[in-house]
């Protein structure tokens, strides 16, 4: 099982989308600066999350969300984590 996730920077106006098997561990990597593409916007918080059955589906969903702004906005609203 994989998680497709969106994280939002608390310091700059930016959202990052990715996938992982362990969202808590991955968020630690983002917030500690180990991920080059998110090192600048620390700290990050998870804003959307969707469980996906396998890596191939997770990669396809991530690709689709990064490619289409309309699909990304719709997905973010449908999978938003309630604070």
DSSP file (Angstrom, degrees, kcal/mol; ACC not computed):
  #  RESIDUE AA STRUCTURE BP1 BP2  ACC     N-H-->O    O-->H-N    N-H-->O    O-->H-N    TCO  KAPPA ALPHA  PHI   PSI    X-CA   Y-CA   Z-CA
    1    1 A X              0   0    0      0, 0.0     2,-0.3     0, 0.0    52,-0.2   0.000 360.0 360.0 360.0 136.6    0.0    0.0    0.0
    2    2 A X  E     -A   52   0A   0     50,-3.2    50,-3.3    52,-0.1     2,-0.5  -0.867 360.0-136.8-123.4 156.5    1.3    3.5   -0.9
    3    3 A X  E     -AB  51  20A   0     17,-3.4    17,-2.1    -2,-0.3     2,-0.5  -0.963   5.6-156.9-112.8 127.4    0.3    7.0    0.0
    4    4 A X  E     -AB  50  19A   0     46,-2.8    46,-2.2    -2,-0.5     2,-0.3  -0.922  32.1-179.4 -95.8 128.6    0.1    9.8   -2.6
    5    5 A X  E     -AB  49  18A   0     13,-2.8    13,-2.2    -2,-0.5     2,-0.4  -0.876  31.0-150.4-133.7 158.3    0.4   13.0   -0.6
    6    6 A X  E     -AB  48  17A   0     42,-2.3    41,-3.0    -2,-0.3    42,-1.5  -0.999  17.4-168.8-125.4 131.9    0.5   16.7   -0.9
    7    7 A X  E     -AB  46  16A   0      9,-2.8     9,-2.8    -2,-0.4     2,-0.4  -0.914   7.8-149.4-119.1 150.0    2.5   18.8    1.5
    8    8 A X  E     -AB  45  15A   0     37,-2.8    37,-1.9    -2,-0.4     7,-0.2  -0.953  17.3-121.8-121.3 136.5    2.4   22.5    2.0
    9    9 A X  E     -A   44   0A   0      5,-2.4     5,-0.3    -2,-0.4    35,-0.2  -0.526   9.4-154.7 -73.0 139.5    5.2   24.8    3.1
   10   10 A X  S    S+     0   0    0     33,-2.8    -1,-0.1    31,-0.6    34,-0.1   0.512  93.8  40.2 -89.3  -6.3    4.5   26.8    6.2
   11   11 A X  S    S+     0   0    0     30,-0.7     2,-0.3    32,-0.4    31,-0.1   0.719 119.3  31.1-113.6 -30.8    7.1   29.5    5.1
   12   12 A X  S    S-     0   0    0     29,-0.4     2,-1.6     2,-0.1    -1,-0.3  -0.901  88.4-102.9-126.3 158.3    6.6   29.9    1.3
   13   13 A X  S    S+     0   0    0     -2,-0.3     2,-0.3    -3,-0.1    -3,-0.1  -0.608  75.0 121.5 -83.2  89.4    3.5   29.5   -0.8
   14   14 A X        -     0   0    0     -2,-1.6    -5,-2.4    -5,-0.3     2,-0.4  -0.995  44.8-158.3-152.5 143.2    4.3   26.1   -2.3
   15   15 A X  E     -B    8   0A   0     -2,-0.3     2,-0.4    -7,-0.2    -7,-0.2  -0.982  11.1-162.1-122.5 135.8    2.7   22.6   -2.5
   16   16 A X  E     -B    7   0A   0     -9,-2.8    -9,-2.8    -2,-0.4     2,-0.4  -0.946   3.2-157.6-118.2 138.6    4.7   19.5   -3.2
   17   17 A X  E     +B    6   0A   0     -2,-0.4     2,-0.3   -11,-0.2   -11,-0.2  -0.950  27.7 135.8-118.6 136.9    3.2   16.2   -4.4
   18   18 A X  E     -B    5   0A   0    -13,-2.2   -13,-2.8    -2,-0.4     2,-0.3  -0.880  38.8-119.0-156.4-173.0    4.8   12.8   -4.0
   19   19 A X  E     +B    4   0A   0     -2,-0.3     2,-0.3   -15,-0.3   -15,-0.2  -0.978  29.8 158.2-141.1 156.0    4.2    9.2   -3.0
   20   20 A X  E     -B    3   0A   0    -17,-2.1   -17,-3.4    -2,-0.3     3,-0.2  -0.974  45.1-124.3-163.6 166.1    5.6    6.9   -0.3
   21   21 A X  S    S+     0   0    0     -2,-0.3     2,-0.5     1,-0.2    -1,-0.1   0.731 107.3  35.8 -87.9 -28.8    5.0    3.8    1.7
   22   22 A X     >  -     0   0    0      1,-0.1     4,-2.4   -19,-0.1    -1,-0.2  -0.871  64.3-174.1-132.1  98.3    5.4    5.6    5.1
   23   23 A X  H  > S+     0   0    0     -2,-0.5     4,-2.4     1,-0.2     5,-0.2   0.851  85.2  53.5 -63.5 -36.7    4.1    9.2    5.1
   24   24 A X  H  > S+     0   0    0      2,-0.2     4,-1.5     1,-0.2    -1,-0.2   0.927 112.1  43.9 -65.8 -44.0    5.4    9.9    8.6
   25   25 A X  H  > S+     0   0    0      2,-0.2     4,-1.7     1,-0.2    -2,-0.2   0.902 113.8  51.3 -66.5 -40.7    8.9    8.9    7.8
   26   26 A X  H  X S+     0   0    0     -4,-2.4     4,-2.3     1,-0.2    -2,-0.2   0.896 106.6  53.5 -64.8 -40.4    8.8   10.8    4.4
   27   27 A X  H  X S+     0   0    0     -4,-2.4     4,-2.6     1,-0.2    -1,-0.2   0.875 105.3  55.1 -62.4 -36.5    7.6   14.0    6.1
   28   28 A X  H  X S+     0   0    0     -4,-1.5     4,-1.3     2,-0.2    -1,-0.2   0.908 107.7  49.9 -61.2 -41.4   10.6   13.7    8.5
   29   29 A X  H  X>S+     0   0    0     -4,-1.7     5,-1.5     2,-0.2     6,-0.8   0.922 111.3  48.3 -63.1 -44.2   12.9   13.6    5.4
   30   30 A X  H ><5S+     0   0    0     -4,-2.3     3,-0.9     1,-0.2    -2,-0.2   0.932 114.4  45.8 -60.7 -45.2   11.2   16.6    3.9
   31   31 A X  H 3<5S+     0   0    0     -4,-2.6    -1,-0.2     1,-0.2    -2,-0.2   0.655 109.1  54.6 -77.1 -15.5   11.4   18.6    7.1
   32   32 A X  H 3<5S-     0   0    0     -4,-1.3    -1,-0.2    -3,-0.3    -2,-0.2   0.500 114.0-112.2 -95.4  -3.5   15.0   17.7    7.8
   33   33 A X  T <<5S+     0   0    0     -3,-0.9    -3,-0.2    -4,-0.6     6,-0.2   0.525  81.1 123.1  91.8   5.7   16.3   19.0    4.4
   34   34 A X      < +     0   0    0     -5,-1.5     2,-0.7    -6,-0.2    -4,-0.2   0.726  59.3  75.8 -72.9 -21.1   17.2   15.6    2.9
   35   35 A X  S >> S-     0   0    0     -6,-0.8     3,-1.4     1,-0.2     4,-0.9  -0.831  73.4-153.8 -95.4 114.3   14.9   16.1   -0.1
   36   36 A X  G >4 S+     0   0    0     -2,-0.7     3,-0.7     1,-0.3     4,-0.4   0.863  90.3  53.9 -56.6 -41.5   16.6   18.6   -2.4
   37   37 A X  G 34 S+     0   0    0      1,-0.2    -1,-0.3     2,-0.1     4,-0.1   0.643 119.0  33.3 -74.2 -12.8   13.3   19.9   -4.0
   38   38 A X  G <4 S+     0   0    0     -3,-1.4     3,-0.4     2,-0.1    -1,-0.2   0.325  86.7 100.0-121.1   6.5   11.7   20.7   -0.6
   39   39 A X  S X< S+     0   0    0     -4,-0.9     3,-0.7    -3,-0.7    -2,-0.1   0.844  81.9  53.5 -62.1 -33.4   14.8   21.8    1.5
   40   40 A X  T 3  S+     0   0    0     -4,-0.4    -1,-0.2     1,-0.2    -2,-0.1   0.823 103.6  52.4 -74.3 -32.1   14.0   25.5    1.0
   41   41 A X  T 3  S-     0   0    0     -3,-0.4   -30,-0.7    -4,-0.1   -31,-0.6   0.224  86.8-175.6 -94.4  17.0   10.4   25.6    2.2
   42   42 A X    <   +     0   0    0     -3,-0.7     2,-0.1    -4,-0.2   -11,-0.1  -0.240  51.3  50.3 -63.1 146.8   10.8   23.9    5.6
   43   43 A X  S    S-     0   0    0    -35,-0.1   -33,-2.8   -32,-0.1   -32,-0.4   0.595  72.1-174.5 -83.2 161.4    8.7   23.2    7.6
   44   44 A X  E     -A    9   0A   0    -35,-0.2     2,-0.3   -17,-0.2   -35,-0.2  -0.851   8.8-161.8-117.7 152.0    6.1   21.2    5.6
   45   45 A X  E     -A    8   0A   0    -37,-1.9   -37,-2.8    -2,-0.3     2,-0.4  -0.987  27.7-110.1-133.4 147.8    2.7   19.8    6.7
   46   46 A X  E     +A    7   0A   0     -2,-0.3   -39,-0.3   -39,-0.2     3,-0.1  -0.602  38.1 167.0 -75.4 128.5    0.6   17.1    5.0
   47   47 A X  E     +     0   0A   0    -41,-3.0    34,-3.2    -2,-0.4     2,-0.3   0.644  63.7  23.8-115.1 -24.2   -2.6   18.7    3.5
   48   48 A X  E     +AC   6  80A   0    -42,-1.5   -42,-2.3    32,-0.3    -1,-0.3  -0.997  61.1 177.3-144.8 147.7   -3.9   15.8    1.3
   49   49 A X  E     -A    5   0A   0     30,-1.6     2,-0.4    -2,-0.3   -44,-0.2  -0.989   6.1-178.5-153.3 137.1   -3.5   12.1    1.3
   50   50 A X  E     -A    4   0A   0    -46,-2.2   -46,-2.8    -2,-0.3     2,-0.3  -0.988  24.2-132.0-139.6 130.3   -4.8    9.1   -0.7
   51   51 A X  E     -A    3   0A   0     -2,-0.4     2,-0.3   -48,-0.2   -48,-0.2  -0.622  25.8-170.9 -78.5 136.1   -4.1    5.4   -0.2
   52   52 A X  E     -A    2   0A   0    -50,-3.3   -50,-3.2    -2,-0.3     6,-0.1  -0.975  24.6-131.0-131.5 144.4   -3.2    3.6   -3.4
   53   53 A X  S    S+     0   0    0     -2,-0.3     2,-0.3   -52,-0.2    -1,-0.1   0.812  79.4   8.8 -68.7 -34.9   -2.8   -0.2   -3.9
   54   54 A X  S  > S-     0   0    0    -53,-0.1     4,-2.1     1,-0.1     5,-0.2  -0.931  73.4-103.9-147.0 168.4    0.6   -0.4   -5.6
   55   55 A X  H  > S+     0   0    0     -2,-0.3     4,-2.9     1,-0.2     5,-0.2   0.878 115.3  55.8 -61.5 -41.5    3.6    1.6   -6.7
   56   56 A X  H  > S+     0   0    0      1,-0.2     4,-2.1     2,-0.2    -1,-0.2   0.921 110.4  44.5 -60.2 -45.2    2.6    1.7  -10.4
   57   57 A X  H  > S+     0   0    0      2,-0.2     4,-2.5     1,-0.2    -1,-0.2   0.878 113.2  51.9 -66.2 -37.5   -0.8    3.3   -9.6
   58   58 A X  H  X S+     0   0    0     -4,-2.1     4,-2.5     2,-0.2    -2,-0.2   0.918 110.7  47.4 -65.2 -43.4    0.9    5.7   -7.1
   59   59 A X  H  X S+     0   0    0     -4,-2.9     4,-2.5     2,-0.2    -2,-0.2   0.897 112.5  49.7 -64.5 -40.3    3.4    6.8   -9.7
   60   60 A X  H  X S+     0   0    0     -4,-2.1     4,-2.7    -5,-0.2    -2,-0.2   0.921 112.0  47.3 -65.8 -43.7    0.7    7.3  -12.3
   61   61 A X  H  X S+     0   0    0     -4,-2.5     4,-2.5     2,-0.2     5,-0.2   0.928 112.5  49.6 -63.5 -44.8   -1.4    9.4   -9.9
   62   62 A X  H  X S+     0   0    0     -4,-2.5     4,-2.1     1,-0.2    -2,-0.2   0.935 112.8  47.5 -58.2 -47.5    1.6   11.5   -8.9
   63   63 A X  H  X S+     0   0    0     -4,-2.5     4,-1.8     1,-0.2    -2,-0.2   0.919 112.0  50.0 -59.6 -45.7    2.5   12.1  -12.5
   64   64 A X  H  X S+     0   0    0     -4,-2.7     4,-2.0     1,-0.2    -1,-0.2   0.890 111.0  48.8 -61.9 -41.0   -1.1   13.0  -13.4
   65   65 A X  H  < S+     0   0    0     -4,-2.5     7,-0.3     1,-0.2    -1,-0.2   0.863 112.5  47.6 -69.5 -35.6   -1.4   15.5  -10.5
   66   66 A X  H  < S+     0   0    0     -4,-2.1    -1,-0.2    -5,-0.2    -2,-0.2   0.796 114.7  47.3 -74.0 -27.7    1.8   17.2  -11.4
   67   67 A X  H  < S+     0   0    0     -4,-1.8     2,-0.6    -5,-0.2    -2,-0.2   0.834 110.2  50.3 -83.1 -34.7    0.9   17.4  -15.1
   68   68 A X     X  -     0   0    0     -4,-2.0     4,-2.4    -5,-0.2    -1,-0.2  -0.914  56.4-167.9-116.7 113.5   -2.7   18.8  -14.8
   69   69 A X  H  > S+     0   0    0     -2,-0.6     4,-2.6     1,-0.2     5,-0.2   0.892  92.5  52.0 -63.6 -39.9   -3.4   21.8  -12.7
   70   70 A X  H  > S+     0   0    0      2,-0.2     4,-2.1     1,-0.2    -1,-0.2   0.925 111.9  44.9 -63.1 -45.0   -7.2   21.2  -12.9
   71   71 A X  H  > S+     0   0    0      1,-0.2     4,-2.8     2,-0.2    -1,-0.2   0.892 112.7  53.2 -64.9 -39.0   -6.9   17.6  -11.8
   72   72 A X  H  X S+     0   0    0     -4,-2.4     4,-2.8    -7,-0.3    -2,-0.2   0.930 109.6  47.0 -62.1 -46.6   -4.5   18.6   -9.0
   73   73 A X  H  X S+     0   0    0     -4,-2.6     4,-2.0     2,-0.2    -1,-0.2   0.920 114.1  47.5 -62.6 -44.4   -6.9   21.3   -7.6
   74   74 A X  H  X S+     0   0    0     -4,-2.1     4,-2.1     2,-0.2    -2,-0.2   0.926 114.1  47.3 -62.0 -45.3   -9.8   18.8   -7.7
   75   75 A X  H  X S+     0   0    0     -4,-2.8     4,-2.2     1,-0.2    -2,-0.2   0.908 109.5  53.3 -63.6 -43.2   -7.7   16.1   -6.0
   76   76 A X  H  < S+     0   0    0     -4,-2.8     4,-0.3     1,-0.2    -1,-0.2   0.904 112.1  45.3 -58.9 -42.0   -6.4   18.5   -3.3
   77   77 A X  H >< S+     0   0    0     -4,-2.0     3,-0.6     1,-0.2    -1,-0.2   0.877 114.8  47.2 -70.3 -38.1  -10.0   19.5   -2.4
   78   78 A X  H 3< S+     0   0    0     -4,-2.1    -2,-0.2     1,-0.2    -1,-0.2   0.800 120.8  35.9 -74.2 -29.4  -11.3   15.9   -2.4
   79   79 A X  T 3< S+     0   0    0     -4,-2.2   -30,-1.6    -5,-0.2    -1,-0.2   0.160  81.7 143.6-112.0  17.4   -8.5   14.5   -0.3
   80   80 A X  B <   -C   48   0A   0     -3,-0.6     2,-0.4    -4,-0.3   -32,-0.3  -0.329  50.6-125.4 -62.1 135.0   -7.9   17.4    2.0
   81   81 A X        -     0   0    0    -34,-3.2     2,-0.4     1,-0.0    -1,-0.1  -0.701  23.8-122.8 -82.3 129.7   -7.0   16.4    5.6
   82   82 A X              0   0    0     -2,-0.4    -1,-0.0     1,-0.1   -34,-0.0  -0.604 360.0 360.0 -75.8 127.2   -9.3   18.0    8.1
   83   83 A X              0   0    0     -2,-0.4    -1,-0.1   -36,-0.0    -2,-0.0   0.440 360.0 360.0 -81.3 360.0   -7.2   20.0   10.7
